[in-house]
Amino acid sequence: MMASTAQPNMEKFLRDWRQDALNKTQYDSAIFIGDKLLAMTKDDNDAFWLAQVHFAAGNHTRAHSLLAKHGLIGTNPSCRYLAAHCLIKQGLFNDALALLGEHTPTHLFTSNAKRKTSRTASARSGPGGRAGSKALDRNHGDETEEESSNRRYEAGMCYLRGLCYAKQNAFDRAKEAYKDALRVDVQCFEAFSQLVRNNLMSPDEEDEFMMSLDFNAVRAPNGGDDPEMESEPGDYVHMLYQTQLSKYRNPTAFNAAIESLSTHYGLAKNADILLARADLLYTQCRFRDALAITDAIIEDDKYNFAVYPIHLACLYELRKTNVLFLLAHELADSHPEEPCTWLAVGIYYFATNKVAEARRYFSKASMMDANFGPAWIGFAHTFAAEGEHDQAVTAYSTAARLFTGTHLPQVFLGMQNHAMNNMTAAEEFLKTAFSLCRTDPLLLNEMGIVYYHQDRTKEAAKFFREALKIADETDSDPHAWLGARTNLGHAYRRLKLFDEALEQFDIVLREGGKDAAVFSAKGIIYLDKNMPEKAVEVLHEALAIHPQDPIATELLNKALEESSQTDIDALAAPKEPSSSFVDDPESTEMDRFEAELEERKAAARVRLEKKTRGKAAASTPAVDKGKGVAGGTSSRRGKRTVEMSDDD
């Protein structure tokens, strides 16, 4: 390295000027002064900083050329990192990988094992062993500033390696590279964001990986000997990361992190914390509560595009098409370069049943950002909504390949195969989804439906019960899971647990309003229990809601026949003769009985005709059966119910 010391004061002046211009994003000034400073000093540090200015100004080719010209790319991690980043910005991913290499700096990995060992040693050694434990626990405490900086650049290079693998569709290798970056430096949030935002880890993997990271390596600068500053920064980073993880796992840890960050660190109104809350509420189907939070975030900062996927999903679930229309127009006018804009347009068209238009805009959003999960899912939904199951399976398969850590594409693949009556394939996809996430009521309900149609009714009932249990434990909106409760009632009906089935159906009617299909199911149960009069009553309720319901009509005819037959059988039973009958010498017992029987038959026929013309004729308009998801594809949350067949 060559450096001029003839004019140290002038060098300091020029460096300060360059930094001030860079801070003010006056890149032309910073480049102009940086170039003169480098000519004066011939210092590698000044060359590196000039390359940094070129990179910040978007001159990626020039920055890389400058580093190569001065022979800096192979000298240290910081220069190699910047050179690789320049290549990535130019789309030269193969060249970037060749520069970065496949070497992973495992010697820089830190883990919880070291931290746990140090804590155990501290506990065993007692007060006298504190100094030794402290030295072990602070495994980066003895690093020089240069070593610490190099370690962070090594982590950054692992992150860049992951970006290159992702561009080559090598998602498994990308995931490992991102994880390596965090193992080297737990504060490499870019790598953490890629893992979480792109759903590269399942909820179980996330928990396991978080346990392996050494958050105690996070140290506040100039922390001194303050004992609180030994662990507090690490705890703070851990809680921040905890809020970004899957909302299907460990809600207790999530709520504890949110509470601590809100009360102790003043983050109650922070957009990221509020968005994490909204995400949790959305998974619990509490769409109005989630929408209230996303509205507040957008009102404070309408350019926070991270909030729009959940915000738009809530608007869709609540059928707020007018709001969707206005929002989509506003985004299209002001931010046509954002994928969220075209996601909003696609969701609006999808909500208004303009499926072809929705597909076009979902496709546009996915082409703008290949890792934009909501656009891929929406694109696949459009095929499912039109019954194009083969195309839907292809689209969902693409989403499953891109987002290996989320179970939702596998769930939708199972639903599509179920719609095509491929029960074996449907079961396999749902089992794969179950291996990724065991705590989503939507998935459990779908598994129950498949087992129900495979005549594995006991297993189906178990999954329906588990879905309702988890929904209750997570304080999920009970109305969202009336479909699962209805399904449980059908499973109990098939298992001849009639009282339990009636209990579930009564809950559905009490919480979700009148449903013709549920009344029909109750009618079947009463017929099976040999209670035709009760069956007639509930089936009239079904026809009052849906007069043309063929199942209810057929069941009502059967119930009336059984009811009238019961009356006739009752009359046909021998009776004790009355005193007047015995006293009449001119009539025989058989004559009087036949006369009375004919009168009762005529009365029963009149009553049958009146019942047939009664409530079924004076019916109210039909309402939606409340299944929520047509074919299981229109909505993020599932309310699907099993349907009764002729053999039920």
C-alpha positions in Angstrom: 0.0 0.0 0.0 1.3 3.4 -1.0 0.2 6.5 0.9 1.5 10.1 0.7 2.2 11.8 4.0 3.4 15.1 2.5 0.1 16.9 3.1 -1.7 15.2 5.9 -3.9 18.1 6.6 -5.1 18.4 3.0 -5.8 14.6 2.9 -8.0 14.9 6.0 -9.8 17.8 4.5 -10.5 15.9 1.3 -11.6 12.8 3.1 -14.0 14.8 5.3 -15.3 16.6 2.2 -15.8 13.3 0.4 -17.7 11.8 3.4 -19.9 14.9 3.8 -20.8 14.8 0.1 -21.6 11.1 0.4 -23.7 11.6 3.4 -25.7 14.2 1.5 -26.0 11.9 -1.5 -24.1 14.4 -3.6 -22.4 11.6 -5.5 -20.9 13.8 -8.2 -19.1 15.8 -5.6 -18.0 12.7 -3.7 -16.6 11.1 -6.9 -14.9 14.3 -8.0 -13.1 14.8 -4.6 -12.5 11.1 -4.1 -10.7 10.9 -7.4 -8.4 13.7 -6.5 -7.7 12.2 -3.1 -6.8 8.9 -4.6 -4.5 10.5 -7.1 -2.8 12.3 -4.2 -2.5 9.4 -1.8 -2.4 6.2 -3.9 -4.0 4.6 -0.8 -5.9 1.4 -1.1 -8.5 2.6 1.4 -9.2 5.7 -0.7 -9.6 3.5 -3.7 -12.0 1.3 -1.8 -14.1 4.3 -0.7 -14.2 5.7 -4.2 -15.5 2.4 -5.4 -18.1 2.6 -2.6 -19.2 6.0 -3.9 -19.5 4.7 -7.4 -21.6 1.8 -6.1 -23.9 4.1 -4.2 -24.3 6.2 -7.3 -25.3 3.2 -9.3 -22.1 3.0 -11.3 -21.7 -0.7 -10.7 -19.5 -1.5 -13.7 -17.2 1.4 -12.9 -16.9 0.4 -9.2 -15.9 -3.1 -10.1 -13.4 -1.9 -12.7 -11.8 0.4 -10.2 -11.4 -2.4 -7.7 -9.9 -4.7 -10.3 -7.6 -1.9 -11.6 -6.0 -1.4 -8.2 -5.8 -5.1 -7.5 -8.1 -5.0 -4.5 -10.5 -7.8 -5.2 -8.4 -10.5 -3.7 -6.9 -8.5 -0.9 -9.5 -8.6 1.8 -13.2 -9.6 2.4 -14.5 -6.1 2.2 -13.2 -5.5 -1.4 -14.3 -9.0 -2.5 -17.7 -8.4 -1.1 -18.1 -5.1 -2.9 -16.8 -6.5 -6.2 -19.3 -9.5 -6.0 -22.1 -7.1 -5.2 -21.3 -5.0 -8.3 -21.5 -8.2 -10.4 -24.8 -9.2 -8.9 -26.2 -5.7 -9.6 -25.2 -6.2 -13.2 -27.0 -9.6 -13.3 -23.7 -11.5 -13.7 -24.6 -14.2 -11.2 -22.2 -16.9 -12.5 -19.3 -14.4 -12.4 -20.3 -13.4 -8.9 -20.4 -17.0 -7.7 -17.0 -17.6 -9.3 -15.6 -14.7 -7.3 -17.3 -15.6 -4.1 -16.5 -19.3 -4.4 -18.4 -22.1 -2.6 -16.2 -21.9 0.5 -18.2 -21.4 3.7 -16.2 -19.9 6.6 -17.2 -22.5 9.1 -14.4 -21.5 11.4 -16.3 -18.3 12.1 -19.6 -20.1 13.0 -20.9 -19.4 16.5 -23.7 -21.3 18.2 -25.7 -21.7 21.3 -23.6 -24.7 22.3 -20.7 -22.5 23.3 -23.1 -20.2 25.2 -24.8 -23.1 27.0 -21.4 -24.5 27.9 -20.3 -21.3 29.4 -23.5 -20.9 31.4 -23.2 -24.4 32.7 -19.6 -23.8 33.7 -20.6 -20.6 35.5 -23.3 -22.4 37.4 -20.9 -25.2 38.5 -18.0 -22.9 39.4 -20.0 -20.6 41.6 -19.2 -17.0 42.2 -15.5 -17.6 41.9 -15.8 -18.9 38.3 -17.6 -15.8 36.9 -14.6 -14.3 35.2 -13.7 -17.4 33.3 -17.3 -18.0 32.3 -17.6 -14.4 31.1 -14.5 -14.8 29.0 -16.0 -17.9 27.3 -19.4 -16.4 26.9 -18.1 -13.3 25.1 -16.6 -15.3 22.3 -16.1 -12.2 20.1 -15.0 -9.9 22.9 -11.3 -10.2 22.1 -11.7 -9.5 18.4 -9.9 -6.5 17.0 -12.0 -4.0 15.1 -10.5 -5.2 11.8 -11.3 -8.9 12.6 -14.9 -8.0 13.5 -15.3 -6.0 10.3 -13.9 -8.9 8.2 -16.3 -11.4 9.9 -19.2 -9.2 9.0 -18.1 -9.0 5.4 -17.7 -12.8 5.4 -21.3 -13.0 6.5 -22.3 -10.6 3.8 -20.6 -12.8 1.2 -22.6 -15.8 2.4 -25.7 -13.7 1.9 -24.6 -12.7 -1.7 -23.9 -16.4 -2.4 -27.4 -17.1 -1.4 -28.8 -14.5 -3.8 -26.9 -16.0 -6.6 -28.1 -19.5 -5.9 -31.7 -18.2 -5.7 -31.3 -16.6 -9.1 -30.2 -20.0 -10.4 -33.3 -21.6 -8.8 -31.0 -23.6 -6.4 -33.2 -22.8 -3.4 -31.8 -25.4 -1.1 -28.3 -24.1 -1.5 -29.6 -20.5 -1.2 -31.2 -21.4 2.1 -28.0 -22.9 3.5 -26.0 -19.9 2.4 -28.4 -17.5 4.2 -28.2 -19.7 7.3 -24.4 -19.6 7.1 -24.5 -15.9 7.0 -26.5 -15.8 10.2 -24.2 -18.4 11.8 -21.3 -16.1 11.1 -23.0 -12.9 12.1 -26.5 -13.1 13.7 -27.0 -9.4 12.9 -27.0 -10.0 9.1 -30.7 -9.2 8.8 -30.7 -9.3 5.0 -30.1 -13.1 5.2 -32.7 -13.5 7.9 -35.2 -11.5 5.8 -34.6 -13.7 2.8 -35.2 -16.8 4.8 -38.4 -15.6 6.4 -39.9 -13.4 3.6 -39.5 -16.2 1.0 -40.7 -19.0 3.3 -37.6 -21.1 2.9 -38.0 -22.7 6.4 -40.9 -24.5 7.9 -42.1 -23.4 11.3 -40.2 -26.3 13.0 -37.1 -25.4 11.1 -37.4 -21.8 12.2 -37.6 -22.8 15.8 -34.6 -25.1 15.6 -32.5 -22.6 13.7 -33.3 -19.8 16.1 -32.2 -22.1 19.0 -28.8 -22.7 17.2 -27.9 -19.0 16.8 -25.7 -17.3 19.3 -27.5 -14.1 20.1 -25.1 -13.5 23.1 -22.5 -12.6 20.5 -24.4 -9.4 19.9 -22.6 -6.7 21.9 -23.3 -3.0 22.3 -20.4 -0.7 21.5 -18.7 0.7 24.5 -20.8 -1.5 26.8 -18.0 -1.6 29.3 -18.6 -3.8 32.3 -22.3 -3.0 32.6 -23.8 -6.5 33.3 -27.0 -5.6 31.6 -25.3 -4.8 28.3 -23.8 -8.3 28.2 -27.1 -9.9 27.3 -29.6 -7.2 26.6 -28.6 -6.4 23.0 -28.8 -10.1 22.1 -32.2 -10.5 23.8 -33.4 -7.4 21.9 -32.3 -8.8 18.5 -33.8 -12.2 19.4 -37.1 -10.7 20.1 -37.1 -8.7 16.9 -36.4 -11.8 14.9 -39.1 -13.7 16.9 -41.8 -11.3 15.6 -40.9 -12.1 12.0 -41.2 -15.9 12.3 -44.2 -18.1 11.2 -47.4 -17.3 13.2 -48.4 -20.9 13.2 -45.8 -21.9 15.8 -45.1 -20.8 19.3 -47.7 -18.0 19.8 -46.6 -17.7 23.5 -43.0 -16.7 22.5 -44.4 -14.3 19.9 -46.7 -12.6 22.3 -44.0 -12.3 24.9 -41.6 -10.7 22.4 -44.3 -8.3 21.2 -45.2 -7.3 24.8 -41.6 -6.7 25.8 -40.7 -4.7 22.7 -43.9 -2.6 23.1 -43.6 -1.9 26.8 -39.8 -1.7 27.4 -38.5 -0.3 24.1 -41.4 1.9 23.0 -42.2 -0.1 19.8 -45.9 -0.4 20.3 -46.6 1.8 17.3 -43.7 0.6 15.2 -44.9 -0.5 11.8 -43.0 -3.8 11.8 -44.4 -4.8 15.2 -48.0 -3.8 14.2 -47.6 -5.8 10.9 -46.5 -8.8 12.9 -49.7 -8.4 15.0 -51.8 -8.1 11.9 -50.2 -11.3 10.4 -51.1 -13.2 13.6 -54.7 -12.0 13.5 -55.0 -12.9 9.8 -53.9 -16.5 10.5 -56.6 -16.6 13.2 -59.2 -15.4 10.6 -59.8 -12.2 12.6 -59.9 -10.2 9.5 -61.6 -7.1 10.8 -59.0 -6.8 13.6 -56.2 -7.3 11.2 -57.6 -4.7 8.8 -57.9 -2.1 11.6 -54.1 -2.5 12.2 -53.1 -2.4 8.5 -55.3 0.6 8.0 -53.4 2.4 10.8 -50.0 1.5 9.3 -51.0 2.7 5.8 -52.5 5.9 7.2 -49.2 6.6 8.9 -47.0 5.5 5.9 -48.8 4.6 2.7 -45.5 3.8 1.0 -44.8 0.9 3.3 -45.4 -1.8 0.7 -44.7 -4.7 3.1 -48.1 -4.2 4.6 -50.1 -4.4 1.4 -50.3 -8.2 0.9 -52.1 -8.7 4.3 -54.1 -5.5 3.9 -55.4 -6.6 0.5 -56.1 -10.1 1.7 -58.2 -8.8 4.5 -60.1 -6.5 2.1 -60.8 -9.5 -0.1 -62.0 -11.7 2.8 -64.4 -8.9 4.0 -65.6 -8.4 0.4 -64.7 -4.7 0.4 -64.6 -4.4 -3.4 -65.1 -0.6 -3.4 -62.1 -0.1 -1.2 -60.1 -2.5 -3.3 -61.1 -0.5 -6.5 -60.0 2.8 -5.1 -56.8 1.4 -3.6 -55.8 -0.4 -6.8 -56.4 2.8 -8.9 -54.3 4.9 -6.5 -51.4 2.5 -6.5 -51.5 2.1 -10.3 -51.3 5.9 -10.7 -48.6 6.5 -8.2 -46.5 3.3 -8.1 -46.7 1.3 -11.3 -43.2 -0.1 -10.6 -44.3 -2.0 -7.5 -45.5 -5.6 -7.6 -48.0 -4.9 -4.9 -49.8 -2.5 -7.2 -50.6 -5.2 -9.7 -51.4 -7.6 -6.9 -54.1 -5.1 -5.7 -55.5 -4.9 -9.2 -55.6 -8.7 -9.6 -57.3 -9.1 -6.2 -59.9 -6.5 -7.2 -60.7 -8.4 -10.4 -60.7 -11.7 -8.6 -63.1 -10.4 -6.0 -65.5 -9.2 -8.7 -65.3 -12.6 -10.5 -63.4 -11.2 -13.5 -61.0 -14.2 -13.4 -59.2 -13.7 -16.7 -58.3 -10.1 -15.9 -57.2 -11.1 -12.4 -54.9 -13.8 -13.9 -53.2 -11.3 -16.1 -52.3 -8.9 -13.3 -51.3 -11.7 -10.9 -48.9 -12.9 -13.6 -47.6 -9.3 -14.1 -46.8 -9.0 -10.4 -45.0 -12.4 -10.3 -42.9 -11.4 -13.3 -41.9 -8.2 -11.6 -40.7 -10.1 -8.6 -40.2 -13.8 -9.0 -40.2 -14.3 -5.2 -43.5 -12.6 -4.6 -45.5 -15.4 -3.0 -49.0 -13.8 -2.9 -48.9 -13.2 -6.7 -48.1 -16.8 -7.4 -50.8 -18.1 -5.1 -53.4 -15.7 -6.7 -52.3 -16.7 -10.2 -53.0 -20.4 -9.3 -56.3 -19.5 -7.6 -57.6 -18.1 -10.9 -57.3 -21.5 -12.6 -58.9 -23.3 -9.7 -61.8 -20.8 -9.7 -62.6 -21.8 -13.3 -62.2 -25.5 -12.6 -59.0 -25.7 -14.7 -57.5 -28.2 -12.2 -54.5 -29.3 -14.3 -53.3 -25.7 -14.8 -54.0 -24.9 -11.2 -51.9 -27.9 -10.1 -49.0 -26.7 -12.3 -49.2 -23.2 -10.8 -49.4 -24.4 -7.2 -46.5 -26.7 -7.9 -44.4 -23.8 -9.0 -45.3 -21.9 -5.8 -44.4 -25.0 -3.7 -41.0 -25.2 -5.5 -40.3 -21.5 -4.9 -41.5 -21.4 -1.3 -40.4 -24.6 0.2 -41.0 -23.6 3.9 -44.7 -22.8 3.7 -47.4 -25.5 3.7 -50.1 -23.5 1.8 -49.2 -24.6 -1.8 -49.2 -28.2 -0.6 -52.7 -27.6 0.9 -54.0 -26.2 -2.3 -52.5 -29.0 -4.3 -54.3 -31.5 -2.0 -57.6 -29.6 -2.5 -57.2 -29.6 -6.3 -56.5 -33.3 -6.4 -59.5 -33.9 -4.1 -61.6 -31.9 -6.6 -60.4 -34.2 -9.4 -61.2 -37.2 -7.2 -57.5 -38.2 -6.9 -57.8 -39.1 -3.2 -54.5 -40.8 -2.9 -52.6 -37.9 -4.4 -54.7 -35.5 -2.3 -53.7 -37.3 0.8 -50.0 -37.3 -0.1 -50.0 -33.6 -0.6 -51.8 -32.9 2.6 -49.5 -35.2 4.5 -46.6 -33.2 3.1 -48.2 -30.0 4.2 -48.8 -31.6 7.7 -45.1 -32.4 7.9 -44.4 -28.6 7.4 -47.1 -27.3 9.7 -49.2 -29.2 12.2 -51.2 -26.3 13.7 -53.2 -24.8 10.8 -56.9 -25.5 11.2 -57.4 -25.1 7.4 -55.0 -28.0 6.7 -56.5 -30.2 9.5 -60.0 -29.5 8.1 -58.9 -30.5 4.6 -57.3 -33.7 5.8 -60.5 -34.5 7.6 -62.5 -34.0 4.4 -60.3 -36.3 2.4 -60.5 -39.0 5.0 -64.3 -38.5 5.2 -64.6 -39.2 1.5 -62.3 -42.2 1.8 -64.8 -43.6 4.4 -62.2 -43.3 7.1 -64.7 -41.5 9.3 -63.0 -42.0 12.7 -59.8 -40.4 11.4 -61.8 -37.6 9.8 -63.5 -36.8 13.0 -60.1 -36.7 14.8 -58.8 -34.1 12.4 -62.0 -32.0 12.6 -61.8 -32.0 16.4 -58.1 -31.0 16.3 -58.9 -28.2 13.9 -61.6 -26.8 16.2 -59.3 -27.3 19.2 -56.4 -25.3 17.7 -58.8 -22.6 16.5 -60.1 -22.2 20.0 -56.6 -22.2 21.6 -55.4 -19.5 19.2 -58.5 -17.4 19.8 -59.4 -17.7 16.2 -62.7 -16.3 14.9 -65.2 -19.1 15.6 -67.4 -18.1 12.6 -64.5 -18.9 10.3 -64.5 -22.5 11.4 -68.2 -23.3 11.2 -67.4 -25.4 8.2 -65.1 -27.6 10.2 -67.8 -27.9 12.9 -70.3 -28.9 10.3 -67.9 -31.5 9.0 -67.5 -32.9 12.5 -71.3 -33.2 12.8 -71.4 -35.2 9.5 -68.6 -37.4 10.8 -70.5 -38.1 14.0 -73.6 -38.8 12.0 -71.9 -41.5 10.0 -70.4 -42.9 13.2 -74.0 -43.2 14.6 -73.1 -40.7 17.3 -76.4 -39.0 16.8 -76.6 -36.9 19.9 -73.1 -35.6 19.4 -73.9 -34.8 15.8 -77.0 -32.9 16.7 -75.0 -30.9 19.3 -72.5 -29.8 16.6 -75.3 -28.9 14.1 -77.1 -26.9 16.8 -73.9 -24.9 17.5 -73.5 -24.2 13.7 -77.1 -22.9 13.5 -76.8 -20.8 16.6 -73.5 -19.1 15.6 -73.8 -19.1 11.8 -77.5 -18.6 11.1 -79.9 -20.8 9.3 -78.4 -23.2 6.7 -80.6 -25.5 4.6 -77.9 -28.2 4.4 -77.5 -28.3 8.2 -81.3 -28.7 8.7 -81.3 -31.5 6.1 -78.5 -33.2 8.0 -80.5 -33.0 11.2 -83.5 -34.5 9.3 -81.4 -37.5 8.3 -80.4 -38.0 12.0 -84.0 -37.8 13.2 -85.0 -40.3 10.5 -82.3 -42.7 11.6 -83.5 -42.3 15.2 -87.0 -43.2 14.0 -88.4 -39.8 14.9 -90.1 -38.8 11.6 -92.2 -36.0 13.2 -89.0 -34.2 14.3 -87.5 -34.9 10.8 -90.6 -33.3 9.2 -90.2 -30.2 11.3 -86.5 -29.6 10.5 -86.9 -30.4 6.9 -89.6 -27.8 6.6 -87.1 -25.4 8.0 -84.7 -26.4 5.3 -87.2 -25.9 2.5 -88.2 -22.5 4.0 -84.6 -21.4 3.4 -84.1 -23.2 0.0 -87.4 -24.3 -1.6 -85.8 -26.1 -4.5 -83.3 -28.1 -2.4 -83.6 -31.6 -3.9 -82.2 -33.4 -0.9 -84.5 -31.7 1.6 -87.5 -32.4 -0.7 -86.7 -36.1 -1.0 -86.1 -36.4 2.7 -89.3 -34.6 3.5 -91.4 -37.0 1.4 -89.7 -39.9 3.1 -90.3 -38.4 6.5 -94.0 -37.8 5.7 -94.4 -41.3 4.5 -92.9 -42.7 7.6 -94.9 -40.4 9.8 -98.2 -41.4 8.1 -97.2 -45.0 8.2 -96.6 -44.7 12.0 -100.1 -43.3 12.4 -101.6 -46.1 10.4 -99.6 -48.7 12.3 -100.8 -47.2 15.5 -104.4 -47.4 14.4 -103.9 -51.0 13.1 -102.9 -52.1 16.6 -105.8 -54.0 18.4 -107.6 -51.9 21.0 -109.8 -52.7 24.0 -113.5 -52.4 23.0 -115.4 -49.5 24.4 -118.5 -50.0 26.6 -120.8 -48.7 24.0 -119.4 -51.1 21.5 -120.0 -54.0 23.8 -123.5 -52.9 24.5 -124.5 -52.8 20.9 -126.0 -56.2 20.0 -126.4 -55.4 16.3 -122.7 -54.7 15.4 -119.7 -57.0 15.5 -116.3 -55.9 16.9 -114.7 -56.2 13.5 -117.3 -54.0 11.7 -116.8 -51.2 14.2 -113.0 -51.5 14.0 -112.9 -51.3 10.2 -115.1 -48.3 10.1 -113.0 -46.5 12.6 -109.8 -47.5 10.6 -111.2 -46.0 7.3 -112.0 -42.8 9.1 -108.4 -42.5 10.4 -106.9 -43.3 7.0 -108.9 -40.5 5.4 -107.8 -38.1 8.1 -104.2 -39.1 7.6 -104.4 -38.5 3.8 -105.8 -35.0 4.4 -103.1 -34.2 6.9 -100.4 -35.4 4.4 -101.7 -33.2 1.6 -101.8 -30.2 3.9 -98.2 -30.7 5.1 -97.0 -31.1 1.5 -98.6 -27.8 0.5 -97.7 -26.0 3.7 -94.4 -24.5 4.7 -92.6 -25.6 1.5 -94.9 -23.4 -0.5 -94.7 -20.4 1.8 -90.9 -20.2 1.8 -88.4 -17.4 2.1 -85.7 -16.5 -0.5 -82.7 -18.9 -0.5 -79.4 -17.9 1.1 -75.8 -18.9 0.6 -74.9 -22.2 2.1 -72.0 -20.6 3.7 -69.3 -22.9 2.5 -67.1 -19.9 2.0 -64.7 -21.4 -0.5 -65.9 -22.5 -3.9 -63.9 -25.6 -4.6 -61.5 -24.6 -1.8 -59.7 -22.0 -3.9 -61.4 -18.6 -3.6 -60.1 -17.8 -0.1 -57.0 -17.9 2.0 -59.0 -19.5 4.9 -61.0 -22.7 4.4 -64.6 -23.1 5.4 -65.3 -26.1 3.2 -67.8 -28.6 4.3 -68.4 -32.2 3.2 -71.4 -32.7 1.1 -74.1 -35.3 1.7 -74.5 -38.0 -1.0 -77.3 -40.4 -1.8 -75.7 -43.1 0.3 -75.6 -40.9 3.4 
